[in-house]
Amino acid sequence: MITLGIDVGGTFTDLVMKDHRTGELRSFKTPTTSPHFAEGILNVIRLTDAEPDEITAITHGMTVATNTALEMNGAIVGVITTKGFRDVLIVGRGNRPNLYDIKTVRPPPLVPRQRILEVDERMTGTGEVHIALKESQVLAACKQFKEMGVEAVALCFLHSYANPAHENKAAELIKSELPDVSISVSSEILPEYREFERFSTTALNAYVGPKVAQYLELLESKLTANSINAPLRIMGSNGGTWSAKDMAREAVNALLSGPAGGVTASVGIAHLLNIPNIITYDMGGTSTDTCLIRNYEYEMTTEGHVGMWPNRAPQIEIKTVGAGGGSVAYLSQGKFLNVGPRSAGAIPGPACYGRGGKEPTVTDANVVLGRLRPDRALGGEIDLDHDAALKAISRLGQELDLTPERTAEGILRLAAARMTASVKEISIMRGLDPRDFTLVAYGGAGPLHAAEIAKELGINKIVIPPMPGEFSAFGLLAADTRYDVSRTKLTPLNDISLEDLQDLLQPLREEMRRRLYRDGFQEKNVQLQAFLDLRYAGQAFELRTEIPDPIQNIDHITTTFQAAYEERYAHRDTAPVEIVSFRVVGVGKSPNIKLPKHASNAIGKPETRLVSFDNAFLKATIHKRAALPIGTSILGPAIIEEEGATTVVPPGFSASLDLFSILTLQLVGSD
């Protein structure tokens, strides 16, 4: 029995294979075949040499939904909304993200006004019918959509979170009139109040859904054509897997599909090493993702954005910046050196790939500085061209009147500054000191830059997990199934009894059980957790608060909220508290994937080569990670190489390997 975790990134497609008969874990990497991602998946599966009938499960982290939203090439969407609310998606909120930019231009709406149609209907905020749905207007809207060539419809009625009857009826009418059109219903996608965010999330789902559904259908058909009949599951933004069918219907939940895998795997590493507080640092070819984990738990948010549009689907709070190995270095106005967010991608890729790329990138800078060597194929497939990298960096350096080496150092420092800023956003800007955390670095380029990032932040300890270049794929392999369900019902906390609270949560718990039972989980592997979105009366925003288990009384919930509020905002109030939304998280526990023990094959004395650190070439020892003896301490400067990643150990750092092949870098002299 073989299970696969497959993560499609902007540059490489990674696979981790678990052979449950032998306990063996193996990793593979191949260039991403954008935009035909399914071909790259088949290519990397072929590298495993596994027989098709031996593969029993596949979990996939994908970028299709994200790319569709960012590249703005999604479906032609039509919206049907309550009369009088046609402009909700266009007006949005009155806040100005760029407060002092007098030239700021509002982003275009996701759906143009001519494709937003109104119908007579109205629910009150408590769910009573105020104006009955005029079905003839829904049918007329369908006729107009057909003439416009609409491919997906978003149903966004006022207060449908309180009573979805009108949306459900309208959906039935649309299905009968437009059977080939995808339908997104706001009371199913996001049954919560705040009309703009609910409308936007639903429209976003309609926008990306058809492409995601088409991709998943194509992928499943290609797998079947290759005699691979294993069930396909997709990693969701919430850190749990979904069936491909469910994700095709609610594709807005896959916008952080890939990065979520690495975060969930990092929690497992944290438990193994007994380090409850970590910051994950995932640097790939296109972007860098960071996440803060406290007490072995990552933060969840419903305040996400994709490009210009709000996305309130539950997601791990991950900060992404456009800085990766393929990030292009260039001169901005005034001849200032800049790095990213534009990326060279997989094709043509960095200049050193030898695929026609001419622009200098972060990877080219690492080649010029000796941190990546040309005689070692990147990802096992791409032979690095040192001369091409040197030419690209030299051209940029001539414009700055700098040597290639100084230019390369500048590129890496600027990239590090961008990545460090993203870590500060999730730590210092929340009153948390990054020096109290351990940095867990992975991704194809993460171990290359981890020490520099840690030094900038004052972090003394870095953990490089096994298979760092494919670590997100490993996370997919080990991920649990997870669903989130919520309902908005504004309720003063002091006006509700424990019995009424349980009655309101019970339907959500039952829905979670139905989903997990349908996915094949037995009760012993099902875990449910309830949350309340709480706020002080009169406030505009709420704080998600876990309900204590068992609940002693309502005052117990109030105290828990006040403590959480004080931790977030450094202030506690005695004002009345109100419930905004009820939430239940359902988790189907998957079998644990244990890391195999390290088997060292030490071979003689390590070789050396010159590597640049702080504008000076130093003699660095070169080690094979697989050959490192357990517990041996390596002093920098050193380079540790393996398939899929390279770890840089600068002067002033030491590195050691433990029983499970976990590499730890420590600032010399620190505890």
N, C-alpha and C positions, 0 to 999 in steps of 0.2 A: 504494500500500500504506500503510495507516494502522494504527498500534497505539495502544492506550489503556491508561493507568494510572488506576484509579478507587479513591479512598480514601473510605470512608464513616465520617465522624466523628459525634460526638454532636450537633453543631449543623449542620455543612455536609457536603455530599457534593462532593468535589473530583475533577476530571478533568484530566489532561494528555494531549494528543494529539501524536503524532509523525507527520508526513507524510514518509515515507521517499523520496518522489519529489522534494520540494523542500527537505527538511531542516528544515522549519518546525516549531517547537514552539509549541503554544498551550495555554492553561489556561482552565478554566471552573469555576464554583462555583454550587451551588444548595442550598437548605435540605434537610436530611435529613428523609426522610418516615418517621420512626419510628412504629410498628414495621414498616411496610411498606417496607423499605429498597429493594426492587427497583424501586419506583416512582420513587424519587429518582434511581436509577442511570439509568433510561430517560430521565428528565427532563434529566439533565445530558448524556447522549449526544445527545439531540435538539438541544441548544444548539450542537453542533459542526457541524451541517449536513452531516455526512459521509454518503455513500451507504452503506447497509448492506453491500453486497458489497465495498466498499473496506476495511472493517475486517477485519484479518487476525489480530489477537491482542488479548486483553484480560487484564490482570493486575489483581486486585482485593484490596484490603486491607479487611477486614471486622471488625465488632465483635460479631457475632451470638454467637460462643462466649463472649466475655467477658461480655456483657450477660446471657446465660442463666445463667452461673455466679453473677454478682454479684446478680442479681435473684431467684435461686433459683426459677426457673420451668422447670426442665429436665424430662427424661423421668422416668417412674416406673421406677426402677432396682431390679433384683433381683440379688443377688450369690450365687454358688456358690463355696464355699471348702472347704479341707481341714478335716476333723473336728478340733475343738479350737481352731480359729482364727476362730471366728465374731465375736469381739469386737475383732479387730485394728483395724478402721476406727473403732470406738467409743472404745477406750482410747487409741489413737494413741501419742504420745510423752509423757513425763513432764515435759517442760520447760514453764515458765510464762512466756509472753511478757510479761505484766504482773506482774512479780515481787512488787511491793509492794502490789498491789491485792487486799485481802482479800475484796472483793466480786466478784472475777472469776468468771464463770460459763463453764463449758466450752461451746464452740459445739456445736450439734446435729450429729450425724453426717450425712454426705451421704446415706447410705442407712439407714433405720430398721432396728432389729435384727430385726423380724419378717420383713423381706424379705432377710435374710442367712441362707442355708441351707447346711448342712454335708453333705459326702459323705465316705465312706471312701475314702481314697487318701493316699499319702505318697511323696514323693521325698526322697532324701538331698541334702545340700548339694553332693555331687559328681555327682549325676544318676542314681544307682541307684534302682531301684524298691524301696521298703521295704514299702509296702502297695499292692496292685493297686487300680485304680479300680473301684468298684462301680457299674456302669452303670445298674442298676435304680434306684439312688438319684438319679442325674441325671435319669432319666425322671420319677421321682416329684416332683422339684423343679420340673420343667417344668410338671407338672400344677398344682402349687400356684401357680406364677407366673401361669398362665393365669387362675386364679380370682382372683388379686390384681390383675389388669389391668396386669401389668408390660409396659413398652414397650421396655426394653433390659436386657440381662443382662451382668454383668461376671464373668468367670471369673478367680478369684484363688487359685491353688493354691500351696502351700508349695514353694519351691525350683524353680518351673517355669522359671526362667531357666537352670538347669543341664540340665533335660530337659523339653521342652514336650509330651511324648507324651500325658500324661493330659489336659492342657488341650485339645490338638488333638482328641482323641477325644470329650471332653465337648462341644466346639463342634459337632462333626458331629451328635451326638445332639440338641442343642438346635435346630440348623437343621432337622432332620427333624420335630421336635415343635412348634416355634414358628417357622415360616418367615417370619412378618412382624415378628419381633422382632430388633432390632439386637443384635449380640454383640461385646463387647470382650474380647480375650484378653490377659492380662497379659504373657505371653511374647512377644507381638507388639508391644504398646504400649510396654513398658519391660522388656526382658529383663535386669534388673539386680537385685542383692540389696538388702536392707532391705525387709521385707515391708510395713510400713505405707505407705511412700512408693510402692511399686509398686502395692499395692492401691488407694491413694487416687488415684493418677494414672489407673489403669484405670477406677475407678468414676467419676472426673470425665469421662473420655472417653465412658463410657456415658451419663452425665447430659446432656452438651451435644451429643453426636453426632446424635441424631435431629433436633433443631431445626436444626443446621447442615446436615445432609443435606437436610432439607425445604426450607430456604432456598435452597441451591444448586440443587436440582432446579427450584424455582419460578423462580429467576433465569434459569437456562438455558432453560427453556420460554418465558419472556417475551422473552428475546433472540431465540429462534428465531421466535416469533410476529411479531417485528418484522423478520424476514428477516436477523438478525445471526447468522451461523453460525460466527463466529470461536471458536477454542478458548479456554476460560476457565481461567485459572490463579489460584491463591490464594497470597498472601504468607504464609509461615509465620513463627512466632516466632523461628526460627533465622536469619532474614535471607535466606532463599531461597524461591523459588516452588515450589508443588506443583500437580499437576493437581487439578481440582475433585473428581474421583472419589476420589483418594487422601486428600484433606483431609476429605471427608465420612466416610471410614472412620476416620481418626485425627484427629478435630477438636480434640483436646487440644493439638495443635501449632499452633493458630490463635489462641491466647489473647492473643498480642501481635502480631497480624497487622498492624494499622495502623501503630503506632509503628515497627516494624522497617523500613518503607520509607524513612522519613526518615533513619534511622541509616545505612543502606547508601548512600544518596545523599550523605550528609555525608562519607563516606570518599572518594568521588569528588572532592568539592570540596576536601578536604584534600590529595589528590594534586595537583590542578590548581594549588593555591596553595603547594605545598611546605611545608605546616604539619602535621607528623606527629602532634602532640598537640592534640586538640580536646575540648571538652565540648559535646555537642549539647543544645539547649534548644528543645523543641517545645511551645509553648503553644497549645492550641486553645480551643474553646468550653467544654469540660467538664473537661479535666484538662491537666496538664503532664507531659511525659516528658523525662527527662534520661539521658544515657549518656556514659561516659568512653571516649575512644579514644586509645590510645597506639601510636606507631609505625604508624599507619594501620590498627590492628586493634582491634576492639571485643572485650570480654570476653564469653565464653559462660558460662552457668551451668545447673546442673540442680537448683538449690536455690530455685526460684521458688515463689510462692504465688499463688493466686487467691482473694481473699477470705480465708476461714478454712482453705482446704485446700491441702496441698502439691501441687505440680505439678513432677515431675522431668523432663518433656520438655525437650530442649535448647532454650534460648532465649537471645537477646541479653540481657545484663544491663542492663535498663532500669529506672530508678526512676520510679514514677508517683505523683503527688500530686493530690488533688482541688482544683486551683486552675486555673481557666480563665476565659475572658471571660464565661462565663455563671454563674460562681460567685456564690452569693447572700451578701450581707452582712447580718448580723443581730446582735442583742444576746443574748449567752449569759447564764447565771445570774450575778448580780452586776452586770449591765448593762455587761459588757465587749464591745467590738466584736469580731466574729469574721467570717471570710470562708471559705466553703466548708466541707466538700467538696460540699455539696448544690448542684446546678446547676439553672438555669432551663431548660436544654436549648434545643431549637430551637422548641418550641411549649409554653407561650406565649413563652418566651425572655425576655431582659432587657426592662425596661420601655420602653426606647427603641425596641424593635422595633415597638411599636404593635400587638401581637397579644394584648393582654389581660394581659400581665405587670405586676404591681404591685410586686414586691420589687426592691430595689436590687441591682445586680450590678457586677462589675468593669468591664464594658463601659459601663454607665451612668455610672460614675465618670469614665471616659475622655471621655465626651461632655460632662459637666459641666465638665471641666477644659480643654476646647477641643482635645483631642488627636484626637478624631474629630469631623468636622463634619457637621451634619445635611443639608446640601445635596449630600452625596455618598453614594450608595446603597452599603450594606455588601454585599460580595460581588456587586455589580452588581444586586441584587434587593431588598434590604431598605432602605427609606427610614427614616432615623433620626429619632426624635421627641425633640428636645431638651427640650421642656416636660415630657414624660412622665418622662424621666430625671431632670430637676431635681426634680420632685415626689417621686419615689421616694427620691432621696438626701436631700431636705429633711425628709421624714417621719422618716427614721432620725436625721438630724442634730438634730432637735428633741428627741429622747429623750436625746441626748448633750449638749445645749446647745452645739452647734457650728454654724457656718455650713455651707451645702452644699459649699462648696469645701474647707473643712478636713475635712469628713466624707469627701469623695471622695479627698483626699490620704491620709487614714488607711486607707481601703479598699485603695488601691494599695500602700501600704507593708506592710500585713499580708499581702496576696497575695504581694508580693515576698519577704517573710520566709519564707513557706511554701515558695516555689520555691527560694530560696537554701538552705534547710535540706536539700532533696533533692540539690542539687549537692554540698553538704558531705559527705553520706553516701557518695557515690561517689568522693570525692577526699580530703578532710582525714581522714576516719575510716579511710582506708587508707594514711595517711602520705604522701599526694600533695598538693602545693601547687597550688591552682587558678590561682595567678598564673603558673604555668608553662604554662598552656593558653590556647588561643584559644576564645572562645565562638562557636558557630555557632547562630544563632537563626532559627527559622522557625515555621510554624504561623500561623493567622490573627491571633493576638495576640502571638506571640513578639517580633517587631520593636518592638512598642509598649513592651515592658517590658525589653528586652535590656540597655539602658544602665544601668538601675537595678540589675538583677541583677549585671552586671559590676562596677559600682561597689561593691556590697556585698561582693563576693568579691575585690576587688583585681585583677580582670582588666582589662588595658589595651586589648585588641583584640577586636573583635566582627566577625563575618562574617555578612552577610545574603545568602543565595543568591538567584538569580533565582526568581521565582514562589514567594516564601516561604509564601504562604497555601495553595499547592497542592504544596509541596515533597515531602511524603510520597507524593503521587500520582506525582510525577516519579520518586521512588525505586522505585516499583512498576514503572514503565515500563522502568527500566534494570536491574532486578534479575536476578541469575543464579538458576538452579535449584540448590537445595541439599537434600541429604538427610543425615541422621546415623543411623548404626547402631552398636549397642554390644552387648557380651556380657560378663557377669561371670564371671570365673574367678580365684579367689584363688591367686596364684602368687608365691612368693619370687623376686625379681628375679635373685638370684645362682644360682638353681637352673634357669634357663632359658638355652638357647643361642640365638644369633642365628637359626639355622635353625628352631628350634621357635617362636620368636617370629613369624617370617614365616609359618610354617604356620598359626598361630592367627589371624593377621590376614588370610590369603588368602581365606577364605570371606566375610569382611566386605567385602573389596575387590571380590570377584566380585558380591556382592549390589548394591553401589553401581553397578557397571558395568551390570548388568541393568536397574536402574531408569532410569539415564540414557540407555541405548540405547533403552529403551522410550519415553522421552520425545522421541526423535528426535535426540539428540546423537551426533556422530561422535567417535571416539577423540581427535582433535586438539583438541576442545573440552571434554574431560573431564579434571578435575583431582581427584586423590585425596590425602588427607592423613591420616596415622595418628596417634593419640594414645593415651596410657596414663593411667589414673587410678592414681596412685601415692601411697603413704604410708609413713612409717616404721613398722616392725613394732610392733604394740601400740597404734597410734593408731586413732581411731574414724572419722576423716574423711580424705578423700584430695584430692589436687590434680591437676587435669588437666594433663598435660605433653605437649607436642608432641615426637614422636620425631624426632631429627635425621635429615636426609636428605643424604647417605647415612649409615647407622649404622656407626660405626667398630668398636664393641664394646659389650658390656653396661655396662662402666664409663662409657662415653660417655653412656649413658642416665642412669646414676646421677648423674653430674656435672650433667647438664642439670636433673634434678629438684632436686638440692640448691640449684642457683642460683635456680630458680623458687621454691623454698620459702623461701630466704633473702630474696628480694625481697618476698614476701608477708608473712612473719612476722619478718623481721629476725633470723633465727637459722638456723644450719646445724648439722646433726648428722651423726655418723658411724655411726648405728645402721643395721641392715639395712633394706633397702627392699623393699616387696612391691607387686605389681600387683593391683589390685582389678578393674578393667574394661578391656577393649580397645575402642577406638573407631576408626571410619573415617568421615571426612567426604567426601562426593562432591559435586563442583560441576560443573554444566553451564554453561559460559561463554556468556553472551548477547552479541549485538553491542553495542558501545559506543554510547551515546547522547551525542553531542557537543553542548555548549551552543552556540547560535548567537552570532555576534559582535554586540556592541551597536551599534545604529544610532541615534545621538542625533538628536532633532528639536527642538533647543533653541528655545524660543519666548520671546523678550523677557525682561523683568525678572520675577523671581518675586513673587507677591503676599505679603502679610503678614497675620497675625491674632494676637490675644492668646491665649496658651497659658500655663497655670499650671505653674510649677516651684517647688518648695519654698515653697508658700503665697504666691507672688507671680506675678501675671500679667505676662508679658514679651512683647514683640513678636517673634514667630518668623516666619522666612521659610518659605514653603510651596512645595515643589518637586514636580514630576512625575518619577518615577524614569525613565520612558521618555525624558524630555527632557534628562536630565543629560548634559553632555559628559563624555567619558572623561577621567579624571585630575583633574577640577576638584574642589577642596577646598571643602567647605561647613562653616562654623563654626556651632555651636549657639548659641542655640536655633533649631532648625529642625524641620520636619515634612516627610517624604518620602512621598508618596502613590503608590499603584499599585492595580491591580485585585487585591483579595483580601487586602491587608495595608497597614498604615501603620507607618512607622519613625519613632520619636522620637529626635531628636538633642538631648540636653540641653545646657545651658551647660557649657563645659569639654570637650566632645567635638567632633571633626571627622568628616566623612564624605566618601568619594570612591568613584567607580565605575570598574571596570576594563573591559577589552576584552570580557569575557564577561558583563557586566551584574551582576557580583558587587559588592555594596556593602560597604565596610569602614568601620567606626566605630573611631576611635582616641581615646584620652584625650590631650588636648593636652599636649605636653611629654614624652610617653612615647616610647620607641623602638619 
